[in-house]
Amino acid sequence: MKVDRLYRRAFLPLALGAMLVVSSGASAQPQTQPTQPTTLRPPSSSDTAKPPKFRMYFTVLVIGLLMLGANGIPTKRGHQD
């Protein structure tokens, strides 16, 4: 019974240690150096689609009308005037 408990307690650290040993060999490999330096360039797009102007103008119009409508709501001030 005691051996079984000892085995269960030691299994997780031993398994993690084995994984660390196996993975450390892969990370310690030297990286290959490129023969020529490469310059990074942004990707070129062949199609520059214009945003739909109707939808933009409609959205601005709706937001503007909502702002004017909210401004036009009368305030209830009561007897404190």
Summary of the structure (lengths in Angstrom):
residues: 81
radius of gyration: 34.5
end to end distance: 86.5
largest distance: 86.9
contacts: 96
relative contact order: 0.04
helix: 59%
strand: 0%
